Amino acid sequence: MLLEGGATLGSAFLRAGLVQRVVLYTAPLVLGGGLAWSGGVDRALAGAPRGRVTSLEQLGADARLVVELED
């Protein structure tokens, strides 16, 4: 299933252990303000979801990172 939403929806699925893959798109811009995409996830390093990078691709000036989360 593709989950495309904001910080509240994404964090709820991460906390419930229902996310297998995270695909992040990033642009070479520095912006401030707004909600983080994972606003409600435990931010302590020990409790953070772990995974491995399976793909990193440059798309013009932007980049796409694919991370497979561990069970």
PQR file with spaces between the fields and no chain letter, atoms N, CA, C, O and H, PARSE charges and radii, in Angstrom:
ATOM       1  N    MET     1       0.848   -1.145    0.000 -0.4000 1.5000
ATOM       2  CA   MET     1       0.000    0.000    0.000 -0.0000 2.0000
ATOM       3  C    MET     1       0.907    1.225    0.000  0.5500 1.7000
ATOM       4  O    MET     1       1.934    1.241    0.678 -0.5500 1.4000
ATOM       5  N    LEU     2       0.541    2.222   -0.737 -0.4000 1.5000
ATOM       6  CA   LEU     2       1.244    3.499   -0.733 -0.0000 2.0000
ATOM       7  C    LEU     2       0.584    4.394    0.304  0.5500 1.7000
ATOM       8  O    LEU     2      -0.619    4.651    0.247 -0.5500 1.4000
ATOM       9  H    LEU     2      -0.294    2.209   -1.288  0.4000 1.0000
ATOM      10  N    LEU     3       1.376    4.857    1.238 -0.4000 1.5000
ATOM      11  CA   LEU     3       0.882    5.768    2.270 -0.0000 2.0000
ATOM      12  C    LEU     3       1.472    7.137    1.975  0.5500 1.7000
ATOM      13  O    LEU     3       2.682    7.338    2.068 -0.5500 1.4000
ATOM      14  H    LEU     3       2.353    4.648    1.284  0.4000 1.0000
ATOM      15  N    GLU     4       0.616    8.060    1.624 -0.4000 1.5000
ATOM      16  CA   GLU     4       1.086    9.395    1.298 -0.0000 2.0000
ATOM      17  C    GLU     4       0.258   10.380    2.107  0.5500 1.7000
ATOM      18  O    GLU     4      -0.909   10.626    1.804 -0.5500 1.4000
ATOM      19  H    GLU     4      -0.367    7.896    1.549  0.4000 1.0000
ATOM      20  N    GLY     5       0.868   10.931    3.126 -0.4000 1.5000
ATOM      21  CA   GLY     5       0.143   11.848    3.993 -0.0000 2.0000
ATOM      22  C    GLY     5       1.106   12.730    4.736  0.5500 1.7000
ATOM      23  O    GLY     5       2.256   12.896    4.329 -0.5500 1.4000
ATOM      24  H    GLY     5       1.816   10.731    3.373  0.4000 1.0000
ATOM      25  N    GLY     6       0.645   13.287    5.807 -0.4000 1.5000
ATOM      26  CA   GLY     6       1.471   14.180    6.606 -0.0000 2.0000
ATOM      27  C    GLY     6       2.089   13.480    7.802  0.5500 1.7000
ATOM      28  O    GLY     6       2.105   12.253    7.894 -0.5500 1.4000
ATOM      29  H    GLY     6      -0.289   13.152    6.138  0.4000 1.0000
ATOM      30  N    ALA     7       2.594   14.295    8.713 -0.4000 1.5000
ATOM      31  CA   ALA     7       3.319   13.796    9.882 -0.0000 2.0000
ATOM      32  C    ALA     7       2.448   12.913   10.781  0.5500 1.7000
ATOM      33  O    ALA     7       2.933   11.913   11.312 -0.5500 1.4000
ATOM      34  H    ALA     7       2.581   15.292    8.638  0.4000 1.0000
ATOM      35  N    THR     8       1.200   13.258   10.955 -0.4000 1.5000
ATOM      36  CA   THR     8       0.324   12.495   11.851 -0.0000 2.0000
ATOM      37  C    THR     8       0.073   11.089   11.317  0.5500 1.7000
ATOM      38  O    THR     8       0.205   10.112   12.054 -0.5500 1.4000
ATOM      39  H    THR     8       0.807   14.070   10.523  0.4000 1.0000
ATOM      40  N    LEU     9      -0.287   10.983   10.044 -0.4000 1.5000
ATOM      41  CA   LEU     9      -0.573    9.677    9.449 -0.0000 2.0000
ATOM      42  C    LEU     9       0.693    8.829    9.354  0.5500 1.7000
ATOM      43  O    LEU     9       0.681    7.658    9.735 -0.5500 1.4000
ATOM      44  H    LEU     9      -0.394   11.777    9.446  0.4000 1.0000
ATOM      45  N    GLY    10       1.779    9.402    8.854 -0.4000 1.5000
ATOM      46  CA   GLY    10       3.035    8.666    8.725 -0.0000 2.0000
ATOM      47  C    GLY    10       3.555    8.167   10.060  0.5500 1.7000
ATOM      48  O    GLY    10       3.996    7.022   10.163 -0.5500 1.4000
ATOM      49  H    GLY    10       1.789   10.353    8.544  0.4000 1.0000
ATOM      50  N    SER    11       3.510    8.998   11.072 -0.4000 1.5000
ATOM      51  CA   SER    11       3.988    8.624   12.403 -0.0000 2.0000
ATOM      52  C    SER    11       3.153    7.505   13.007  0.5500 1.7000
ATOM      53  O    SER    11       3.692    6.607   13.653 -0.5500 1.4000
ATOM      54  H    SER    11       3.152    9.928   10.988  0.4000 1.0000
ATOM      55  N    ALA    12       1.835    7.553   12.800 -0.4000 1.5000
ATOM      56  CA   ALA    12       0.953    6.516   13.340 -0.0000 2.0000
ATOM      57  C    ALA    12       1.296    5.155   12.732  0.5500 1.7000
ATOM      58  O    ALA    12       1.353    4.156   13.449 -0.5500 1.4000
ATOM      59  H    ALA    12       1.397    8.282   12.274  0.4000 1.0000
ATOM      60  N    PHE    13       1.522    5.108   11.428 -0.4000 1.5000
ATOM      61  CA   PHE    13       1.870    3.844   10.774 -0.0000 2.0000
ATOM      62  C    PHE    13       3.247    3.364   11.204  0.5500 1.7000
ATOM      63  O    PHE    13       3.439    2.163   11.399 -0.5500 1.4000
ATOM      64  H    PHE    13       1.475    5.920   10.846  0.4000 1.0000
ATOM      65  N    LEU    14       4.225    4.276   11.359 -0.4000 1.5000
ATOM      66  CA   LEU    14       5.562    3.890   11.835 -0.0000 2.0000
ATOM      67  C    LEU    14       5.495    3.323   13.250  0.5500 1.7000
ATOM      68  O    LEU    14       6.088    2.280   13.526 -0.5500 1.4000
ATOM      69  H    LEU    14       4.070    5.251   11.200  0.4000 1.0000
ATOM      70  N    ARG    15       4.777    4.002   14.151 -0.4000 1.5000
ATOM      71  CA   ARG    15       4.654    3.528   15.537 -0.0000 2.0000
ATOM      72  C    ARG    15       3.994    2.157   15.602  0.5500 1.7000
ATOM      73  O    ARG    15       4.336    1.343   16.460 -0.5500 1.4000
ATOM      74  H    ARG    15       4.295    4.849   13.927  0.4000 1.0000
ATOM      75  N    ALA    16       3.054    1.896   14.703 -0.4000 1.5000
ATOM      76  CA   ALA    16       2.337    0.617   14.700 -0.0000 2.0000
ATOM      77  C    ALA    16       3.144   -0.499   14.034  0.5500 1.7000
ATOM      78  O    ALA    16       2.712   -1.652   14.019 -0.5500 1.4000
ATOM      79  H    ALA    16       2.777    2.557   14.006  0.4000 1.0000
ATOM      80  N    GLY    17       4.300   -0.165   13.489 -0.4000 1.5000
ATOM      81  CA   GLY    17       5.134   -1.175   12.843 -0.0000 2.0000
ATOM      82  C    GLY    17       4.595   -1.642   11.503  0.5500 1.7000
ATOM      83  O    GLY    17       4.870   -2.766   11.083 -0.5500 1.4000
ATOM      84  H    GLY    17       4.651    0.771   13.501  0.4000 1.0000
ATOM      85  N    LEU    18       3.833   -0.798   10.828 -0.4000 1.5000
ATOM      86  CA   LEU    18       3.192   -1.172    9.575 -0.0000 2.0000
ATOM      87  C    LEU    18       3.935   -0.675    8.335  0.5500 1.7000
ATOM      88  O    LEU    18       3.454   -0.852    7.216 -0.5500 1.4000
ATOM      89  H    LEU    18       3.609    0.115   11.169  0.4000 1.0000
ATOM      90  N    VAL    19       5.089   -0.062    8.520 -0.4000 1.5000
ATOM      91  CA   VAL    19       5.851    0.472    7.388 -0.0000 2.0000
ATOM      92  C    VAL    19       7.025   -0.453    7.093  0.5500 1.7000
ATOM      93  O    VAL    19       7.824   -0.747    7.982 -0.5500 1.4000
ATOM      94  H    VAL    19       5.480    0.082    9.429  0.4000 1.0000
ATOM      95  N    GLN    20       7.132   -0.909    5.855 -0.4000 1.5000
ATOM      96  CA   GLN    20       8.232   -1.763    5.431 -0.0000 2.0000
ATOM      97  C    GLN    20       9.292   -0.984    4.668  0.5500 1.7000
ATOM      98  O    GLN    20      10.476   -1.315    4.731 -0.5500 1.4000
ATOM      99  H    GLN    20       6.483   -0.670    5.133  0.4000 1.0000
ATOM     100  N    ARG    21       8.874    0.048    3.949 -0.4000 1.5000
ATOM     101  CA   ARG    21       9.789    0.794    3.096 -0.0000 2.0000
ATOM     102  C    ARG    21       9.476    2.283    3.189  0.5500 1.7000
ATOM     103  O    ARG    21       8.313    2.684    3.193 -0.5500 1.4000
ATOM     104  H    ARG    21       7.913    0.317    3.898  0.4000 1.0000
ATOM     105  N    VAL    22      10.521    3.089    3.265 -0.4000 1.5000
ATOM     106  CA   VAL    22      10.379    4.540    3.254 -0.0000 2.0000
ATOM     107  C    VAL    22      11.090    5.055    2.010  0.5500 1.7000
ATOM     108  O    VAL    22      12.256    4.739    1.776 -0.5500 1.4000
ATOM     109  H    VAL    22      11.466    2.763    3.262  0.4000 1.0000
ATOM     110  N    VAL    23      10.384    5.848    1.216 -0.4000 1.5000
ATOM     111  CA   VAL    23      10.970    6.470    0.033 -0.0000 2.0000
ATOM     112  C    VAL    23      10.961    7.977    0.280  0.5500 1.7000
ATOM     113  O    VAL    23       9.907    8.597    0.418 -0.5500 1.4000
ATOM     114  H    VAL    23       9.437    6.104    1.406  0.4000 1.0000
ATOM     115  N    LEU    24      12.149    8.540    0.331 -0.4000 1.5000
ATOM     116  CA   LEU    24      12.295    9.971    0.615 -0.0000 2.0000
ATOM     117  C    LEU    24      12.796   10.697   -0.621  0.5500 1.7000
ATOM     118  O    LEU    24      13.751   10.263   -1.265 -0.5500 1.4000
ATOM     119  H    LEU    24      13.006    8.036    0.219  0.4000 1.0000
ATOM     120  N    TYR    25      12.155   11.791   -0.943 -0.4000 1.5000
ATOM     121  CA   TYR    25      12.617   12.661   -2.021 -0.0000 2.0000
ATOM     122  C    TYR    25      13.123   13.938   -1.371  0.5500 1.7000
ATOM     123  O    TYR    25      12.471   14.490   -0.484 -0.5500 1.4000
ATOM     124  H    TYR    25      11.379   12.144   -0.420  0.4000 1.0000
ATOM     125  N    THR    26      14.268   14.403   -1.804 -0.4000 1.5000
ATOM     126  CA   THR    26      14.833   15.610   -1.225 -0.0000 2.0000
ATOM     127  C    THR    26      15.350   16.530   -2.321  0.5500 1.7000
ATOM     128  O    THR    26      15.793   16.077   -3.377 -0.5500 1.4000
ATOM     129  H    THR    26      14.798   13.955   -2.524  0.4000 1.0000
ATOM     130  N    ALA    27      15.288   17.809   -2.056 -0.4000 1.5000
ATOM     131  CA   ALA    27      15.770   18.827   -2.990 -0.0000 2.0000
ATOM     132  C    ALA    27      16.856   19.637   -2.281  0.5500 1.7000
ATOM     133  O    ALA    27      16.861   19.726   -1.053 -0.5500 1.4000
ATOM     134  H    ALA    27      14.929   18.177   -1.198  0.4000 1.0000
ATOM     135  N    PRO    28      17.757   20.216   -3.034 -0.5600 1.5000
ATOM     136  CA   PRO    28      18.828   20.993   -2.422  0.2800 2.0000
ATOM     137  C    PRO    28      18.355   22.381   -1.966  0.5500 1.7000
ATOM     138  O    PRO    28      18.844   23.409   -2.433 -0.5500 1.4000
ATOM     139  N    LEU    29      17.393   22.373   -1.045 -0.4000 1.5000
ATOM     140  CA   LEU    29      16.838   23.602   -0.474 -0.0000 2.0000
ATOM     141  C    LEU    29      16.846   23.485    1.043  0.5500 1.7000
ATOM     142  O    LEU    29      16.663   22.397    1.588 -0.5500 1.4000
ATOM     143  H    LEU    29      16.995   21.538   -0.666  0.4000 1.0000
ATOM     144  N    VAL    30      17.053   24.583    1.709 -0.4000 1.5000
ATOM     145  CA   VAL    30      16.982   24.603    3.169 -0.0000 2.0000
ATOM     146  C    VAL    30      15.794   25.468    3.549  0.5500 1.7000
ATOM     147  O    VAL    30      15.803   26.683    3.350 -0.5500 1.4000
ATOM     148  H    VAL    30      17.202   25.467    1.266  0.4000 1.0000
ATOM     149  N    LEU    31      14.761   24.821    4.105 -0.4000 1.5000
ATOM     150  CA   LEU    31      13.544   25.515    4.505 -0.0000 2.0000
ATOM     151  C    LEU    31      13.305   25.278    5.984  0.5500 1.7000
ATOM     152  O    LEU    31      13.775   24.281    6.531 -0.5500 1.4000
ATOM     153  H    LEU    31      14.753   23.834    4.268  0.4000 1.0000
ATOM     154  N    GLY    32      12.595   26.163    6.631 -0.4000 1.5000
ATOM     155  CA   GLY    32      12.279   25.995    8.045 -0.0000 2.0000
ATOM     156  C    GLY    32      10.781   26.025    8.262  0.5500 1.7000
ATOM     157  O    GLY    32      10.014   26.388    7.370 -0.5500 1.4000
ATOM     158  H    GLY    32      12.213   26.973    6.186  0.4000 1.0000
ATOM     159  N    GLY    33      10.378   25.641    9.455 -0.4000 1.5000
ATOM     160  CA   GLY    33       8.968   25.680    9.821 -0.0000 2.0000
ATOM     161  C    GLY    33       8.216   24.455    9.349  0.5500 1.7000
ATOM     162  O    GLY    33       8.778   23.600    8.665 -0.5500 1.4000
ATOM     163  H    GLY    33      11.001   25.346   10.180  0.4000 1.0000
ATOM     164  N    GLY    34       6.953   24.366    9.710 -0.4000 1.5000
ATOM     165  CA   GLY    34       6.117   23.251    9.298 -0.0000 2.0000
ATOM     166  C    GLY    34       6.342   22.018   10.156  0.5500 1.7000
ATOM     167  O    GLY    34       7.157   22.025   11.078 -0.5500 1.4000
ATOM     168  H    GLY    34       6.496   25.060   10.266  0.4000 1.0000
ATOM     169  N    LEU    35       5.612   20.967    9.842 -0.4000 1.5000
ATOM     170  CA   LEU    35       5.709   19.706   10.570 -0.0000 2.0000
ATOM     171  C    LEU    35       6.735   18.789    9.921  0.5500 1.7000
ATOM     172  O    LEU    35       6.883   18.772    8.699 -0.5500 1.4000
ATOM     173  H    LEU    35       4.950   20.961    9.093  0.4000 1.0000
ATOM     174  N    ALA    36       7.438   18.030   10.746 -0.4000 1.5000
ATOM     175  CA   ALA    36       8.332   17.005   10.228 -0.0000 2.0000
ATOM     176  C    ALA    36       7.490   15.863    9.682  0.5500 1.7000
ATOM     177  O    ALA    36       6.367   15.658   10.143 -0.5500 1.4000
ATOM     178  H    ALA    36       7.317   18.044   11.739  0.4000 1.0000
ATOM     179  N    TRP    37       8.001   15.117    8.714 -0.4000 1.5000
ATOM     180  CA   TRP    37       7.228   14.013    8.128 -0.0000 2.0000
ATOM     181  C    TRP    37       7.015   12.886    9.123  0.5500 1.7000
ATOM     182  O    TRP    37       6.103   12.077    8.953 -0.5500 1.4000
ATOM     183  H    TRP    37       8.913   15.283    8.339  0.4000 1.0000
ATOM     184  N    SER    38       7.843   12.820   10.162 -0.4000 1.5000
ATOM     185  CA   SER    38       7.681   11.769   11.176 -0.0000 2.0000
ATOM     186  C    SER    38       7.531   12.389   12.561  0.5500 1.7000
ATOM     187  O    SER    38       8.191   11.963   13.509 -0.5500 1.4000
ATOM     188  H    SER    38       8.584   13.477   10.300  0.4000 1.0000
ATOM     189  N    GLY    39       6.688   13.367   12.675 -0.4000 1.5000
ATOM     190  CA   GLY    39       6.563   14.156   13.880 -0.0000 2.0000
ATOM     191  C    GLY    39       6.309   13.416   15.173  0.5500 1.7000
ATOM     192  O    GLY    39       6.779   13.863   16.219 -0.5500 1.4000
ATOM     193  H    GLY    39       6.153   13.713   11.905  0.4000 1.0000
ATOM     194  N    GLY    40       5.583   12.297   15.157 -0.4000 1.5000
ATOM     195  CA   GLY    40       5.220   11.643   16.402 -0.0000 2.0000
ATOM     196  C    GLY    40       5.991   10.376   16.714  0.5500 1.7000
ATOM     197  O    GLY    40       5.612    9.637   17.623 -0.5500 1.4000
ATOM     198  H    GLY    40       5.202   11.934   14.307  0.4000 1.0000
ATOM     199  N    VAL    41       7.068   10.105   15.982 -0.4000 1.5000
ATOM     200  CA   VAL    41       7.847    8.883   16.218 -0.0000 2.0000
ATOM     201  C    VAL    41       8.859    9.149   17.324  0.5500 1.7000
ATOM     202  O    VAL    41       9.363   10.265   17.454 -0.5500 1.4000
ATOM     203  H    VAL    41       7.377   10.705   15.244  0.4000 1.0000
ATOM     204  N    ASP    42       9.160    8.122   18.123 -0.4000 1.5000
ATOM     205  CA   ASP    42      10.165    8.234   19.187 -0.0000 2.0000
ATOM     206  C    ASP    42      11.464    8.764   18.603  0.5500 1.7000
ATOM     207  O    ASP    42      12.044    8.134   17.719 -0.5500 1.4000
ATOM     208  H    ASP    42       8.751    7.215   18.018  0.4000 1.0000
ATOM     209  N    ARG    43      11.924    9.902   19.078 -0.4000 1.5000
ATOM     210  CA   ARG    43      13.121   10.527   18.521 -0.0000 2.0000
ATOM     211  C    ARG    43      14.400   10.092   19.227  0.5500 1.7000
ATOM     212  O    ARG    43      15.488   10.542   18.866 -0.5500 1.4000
ATOM     213  H    ARG    43      11.453   10.413   19.797  0.4000 1.0000
ATOM     214  N    ALA    44      14.284    9.231   20.218 -0.4000 1.5000
ATOM     215  CA   ALA    44      15.475    8.727   20.896 -0.0000 2.0000
ATOM     216  C    ALA    44      16.182    7.747   19.974  0.5500 1.7000
ATOM     217  O    ALA    44      15.535    6.906   19.351 -0.5500 1.4000
ATOM     218  H    ALA    44      13.401    8.866   20.511  0.4000 1.0000
ATOM     219  N    LEU    45      17.483    7.845   19.882 -0.4000 1.5000
ATOM     220  CA   LEU    45      18.259    7.001   18.986 -0.0000 2.0000
ATOM     221  C    LEU    45      18.012    5.515   19.247  0.5500 1.7000
ATOM     222  O    LEU    45      17.898    4.730   18.306 -0.5500 1.4000
ATOM     223  H    LEU    45      18.008    8.528   20.389  0.4000 1.0000
ATOM     224  N    ALA    46      17.930    5.132   20.511 -0.4000 1.5000
ATOM     225  CA   ALA    46      17.746    3.722   20.864 -0.0000 2.0000
ATOM     226  C    ALA    46      16.408    3.174   20.366  0.5500 1.7000
ATOM     227  O    ALA    46      16.314    1.990   20.044 -0.5500 1.4000
ATOM     228  H    ALA    46      18.023    5.770   21.275  0.4000 1.0000
ATOM     229  N    GLY    47      15.379    4.008   20.299 -0.4000 1.5000
ATOM     230  CA   GLY    47      14.053    3.542   19.894 -0.0000 2.0000
ATOM     231  C    GLY    47      13.699    3.841   18.451  0.5500 1.7000
ATOM     232  O    GLY    47      12.582    3.559   18.017 -0.5500 1.4000
ATOM     233  H    GLY    47      15.455    4.970   20.560  0.4000 1.0000
ATOM     234  N    ALA    48      14.636    4.409   17.700 -0.4000 1.5000
ATOM     235  CA   ALA    48      14.347    4.803   16.327 -0.0000 2.0000
ATOM     236  C    ALA    48      14.210    3.587   15.411  0.5500 1.7000
ATOM     237  O    ALA    48      14.952    2.616   15.556 -0.5500 1.4000
ATOM     238  H    ALA    48      15.543    4.638   18.052  0.4000 1.0000
ATOM     239  N    PRO    49      13.266    3.637   14.470 -0.5600 1.5000
ATOM     240  CA   PRO    49      13.163    2.551   13.492  0.2800 2.0000
ATOM     241  C    PRO    49      14.482    2.419   12.723  0.5500 1.7000
ATOM     242  O    PRO    49      15.075    3.424   12.331 -0.5500 1.4000
ATOM     243  N    ARG    50      14.934    1.194   12.509 -0.4000 1.5000
ATOM     244  CA   ARG    50      16.196    0.937   11.802 -0.0000 2.0000
ATOM     245  C    ARG    50      15.904    0.344   10.432  0.5500 1.7000
ATOM     246  O    ARG    50      14.863   -0.277   10.218 -0.5500 1.4000
ATOM     247  H    ARG    50      14.452    0.378   12.827  0.4000 1.0000
ATOM     248  N    GLY    51      16.828    0.543    9.518 -0.4000 1.5000
ATOM     249  CA   GLY    51      16.670   -0.012    8.188 -0.0000 2.0000
ATOM     250  C    GLY    51      17.982    0.015    7.437  0.5500 1.7000
ATOM     251  O    GLY    51      19.035    0.317    7.998 -0.5500 1.4000
ATOM     252  H    GLY    51      17.673    1.048    9.691  0.4000 1.0000
ATOM     253  N    ARG    52      17.900   -0.309    6.141 -0.4000 1.5000
ATOM     254  CA   ARG    52      19.087   -0.260    5.302 -0.0000 2.0000
ATOM     255  C    ARG    52      18.735    0.436    3.994  0.5500 1.7000
ATOM     256  O    ARG    52      17.634    0.280    3.465 -0.5500 1.4000
ATOM     257  H    ARG    52      17.045   -0.554    5.684  0.4000 1.0000
ATOM     258  N    VAL    53      19.679    1.197    3.489 -0.4000 1.5000
ATOM     259  CA   VAL    53      19.485    1.900    2.227 -0.0000 2.0000
ATOM     260  C    VAL    53      19.570    0.878    1.103  0.5500 1.7000
ATOM     261  O    VAL    53      20.559    0.155    0.990 -0.5500 1.4000
ATOM     262  H    VAL    53      20.574    1.323    3.918  0.4000 1.0000
ATOM     263  N    THR    54      18.534    0.818    0.271 -0.4000 1.5000
ATOM     264  CA   THR    54      18.531   -0.115   -0.851 -0.0000 2.0000
ATOM     265  C    THR    54      18.684    0.591   -2.189  0.5500 1.7000
ATOM     266  O    THR    54      18.992   -0.041   -3.199 -0.5500 1.4000
ATOM     267  H    THR    54      17.730    1.405    0.363  0.4000 1.0000
ATOM     268  N    SER    55      18.469    1.910   -2.194 -0.4000 1.5000
ATOM     269  CA   SER    55      18.589    2.653   -3.443 -0.0000 2.0000
ATOM     270  C    SER    55      18.808    4.124   -3.141  0.5500 1.7000
ATOM     271  O    SER    55      18.196    4.687   -2.234 -0.5500 1.4000
ATOM     272  H    SER    55      18.220    2.423   -1.373  0.4000 1.0000
ATOM     273  N    LEU    56      19.688    4.732   -3.913 -0.4000 1.5000
ATOM     274  CA   LEU    56      19.921    6.180   -3.847 -0.0000 2.0000
ATOM     275  C    LEU    56      20.105    6.635   -5.280  0.5500 1.7000
ATOM     276  O    LEU    56      21.021    6.184   -5.969 -0.5500 1.4000
ATOM     277  H    LEU    56      20.186    4.274   -4.650  0.4000 1.0000
ATOM     278  N    GLU    57      19.237    7.526   -5.731 -0.4000 1.5000
ATOM     279  CA   GLU    57      19.246    7.933   -7.131 -0.0000 2.0000
ATOM     280  C    GLU    57      19.142    9.447   -7.242  0.5500 1.7000
ATOM     281  O    GLU    57      18.321   10.071   -6.571 -0.5500 1.4000
ATOM     282  H    GLU    57      18.494    7.893   -5.172  0.4000 1.0000
ATOM     283  N    GLN    58      19.969   10.026   -8.083 -0.4000 1.5000
ATOM     284  CA   GLN    58      19.867   11.460   -8.349 -0.0000 2.0000
ATOM     285  C    GLN    58      18.872   11.664   -9.475  0.5500 1.7000
ATOM     286  O    GLN    58      18.949   11.008  -10.513 -0.5500 1.4000
ATOM     287  H    GLN    58      20.637    9.518   -8.629  0.4000 1.0000
ATOM     288  N    LEU    59      17.940   12.575   -9.263 -0.4000 1.5000
ATOM     289  CA   LEU    59      16.899   12.893  -10.238 -0.0000 2.0000
ATOM     290  C    LEU    59      17.008   14.375  -10.565  0.5500 1.7000
ATOM     291  O    LEU    59      16.345   15.200   -9.937 -0.5500 1.4000
ATOM     292  H    LEU    59      17.878   13.108   -8.419  0.4000 1.0000
ATOM     293  N    GLY    60      17.832   14.714  -11.533 -0.4000 1.5000
ATOM     294  CA   GLY    60      18.108   16.124  -11.807 -0.0000 2.0000
ATOM     295  C    GLY    60      18.858   16.697  -10.618  0.5500 1.7000
ATOM     296  O    GLY    60      19.894   16.163  -10.222 -0.5500 1.4000
ATOM     297  H    GLY    60      18.371   14.044  -12.043  0.4000 1.0000
ATOM     298  N    ALA    61      18.352   17.767  -10.053 -0.4000 1.5000
ATOM     299  CA   ALA    61      18.978   18.365   -8.866 -0.0000 2.0000
ATOM     300  C    ALA    61      18.494   17.705   -7.572  0.5500 1.7000
ATOM     301  O    ALA    61      19.071   17.934   -6.509 -0.5500 1.4000
ATOM     302  H    ALA    61      17.510   18.200  -10.375  0.4000 1.0000
ATOM     303  N    ASP    62      17.450   16.897   -7.653 -0.4000 1.5000
ATOM     304  CA   ASP    62      16.861   16.251   -6.487 -0.0000 2.0000
ATOM     305  C    ASP    62      17.440   14.842   -6.293  0.5500 1.7000
ATOM     306  O    ASP    62      18.230   14.369   -7.110 -0.5500 1.4000
ATOM     307  H    ASP    62      16.981   16.711   -8.516  0.4000 1.0000
ATOM     308  N    ALA    63      17.037   14.182   -5.205 -0.4000 1.5000
ATOM     309  CA   ALA    63      17.493   12.820   -4.947 -0.0000 2.0000
ATOM     310  C    ALA    63      16.364   12.000   -4.348  0.5500 1.7000
ATOM     311  O    ALA    63      15.479   12.527   -3.675 -0.5500 1.4000
ATOM     312  H    ALA    63      16.395   14.566   -4.542  0.4000 1.0000
ATOM     313  N    ARG    64      16.414   10.690   -4.608 -0.4000 1.5000
ATOM     314  CA   ARG    64      15.451    9.749   -4.035 -0.0000 2.0000
ATOM     315  C    ARG    64      16.227    8.699   -3.248  0.5500 1.7000
ATOM     316  O    ARG    64      17.167    8.094   -3.763 -0.5500 1.4000
ATOM     317  H    ARG    64      17.134   10.262   -5.154  0.4000 1.0000
ATOM     318  N    LEU    65      15.829    8.492   -2.010 -0.4000 1.5000
ATOM     319  CA   LEU    65      16.458    7.519   -1.115 -0.0000 2.0000
ATOM     320  C    LEU    65      15.409    6.489   -0.722  0.5500 1.7000
ATOM     321  O    LEU    65      14.323    6.850   -0.269 -0.5500 1.4000
ATOM     322  H    LEU    65      15.066    8.984   -1.592  0.4000 1.0000
ATOM     323  N    VAL    66      15.728    5.207   -0.892 -0.4000 1.5000
ATOM     324  CA   VAL    66      14.812    4.134   -0.498 -0.0000 2.0000
ATOM     325  C    VAL    66      15.442    3.379    0.660  0.5500 1.7000
ATOM     326  O    VAL    66      16.583    2.927    0.573 -0.5500 1.4000
ATOM     327  H    VAL    66      16.610    4.914   -1.259  0.4000 1.0000
ATOM     328  N    VAL    67      14.687    3.246    1.749 -0.4000 1.5000
ATOM     329  CA   VAL    67      15.144    2.550    2.949 -0.0000 2.0000
ATOM     330  C    VAL    67      14.157    1.431    3.271  0.5500 1.7000
ATOM     331  O    VAL    67      12.961    1.678    3.422 -0.5500 1.4000
ATOM     332  H    VAL    67      13.760    3.614    1.820  0.4000 1.0000
ATOM     333  N    GLU    68      14.660    0.206    3.374 -0.4000 1.5000
ATOM     334  CA   GLU    68      13.859   -0.938    3.793 -0.0000 2.0000
ATOM     335  C    GLU    68      13.989   -1.045    5.306  0.5500 1.7000
ATOM     336  O    GLU    68      15.094   -1.221    5.820 -0.5500 1.4000
ATOM     337  H    GLU    68      15.632    0.006    3.251  0.4000 1.0000
ATOM     338  N    LEU    69      12.878   -0.941    6.021 -0.4000 1.5000
ATOM     339  CA   LEU    69      12.907   -0.996    7.476 -0.0000 2.0000
ATOM     340  C    LEU    69      12.998   -2.433    7.962  0.5500 1.7000
ATOM     341  O    LEU    69      12.464   -3.345    7.331 -0.5500 1.4000
ATOM     342  H    LEU    69      11.981   -0.798    5.603  0.4000 1.0000
ATOM     343  N    GLU    70      13.674   -2.631    9.080 -0.4000 1.5000
ATOM     344  CA   GLU    70      13.785   -3.954    9.674 -0.0000 2.0000
ATOM     345  C    GLU    70      12.506   -4.298   10.412  0.5500 1.7000
ATOM     346  O    GLU    70      11.781   -3.407   10.855 -0.5500 1.4000
ATOM     347  H    GLU    70      14.108   -1.890    9.593  0.4000 1.0000
ATOM     348  N    ASP    71      12.228   -5.587   10.544 -0.4000 1.5000
ATOM     349  CA   ASP    71      11.025   -6.045   11.264 -0.0000 2.0000
ATOM     350  C    ASP    71      11.195   -5.900   12.740  0.5500 1.7000
ATOM     351  O    ASP    71      10.287   -6.234   13.502 -0.5500 1.4000
ATOM     352  H    ASP    71      12.817   -6.311   10.184  0.4000 1.0000
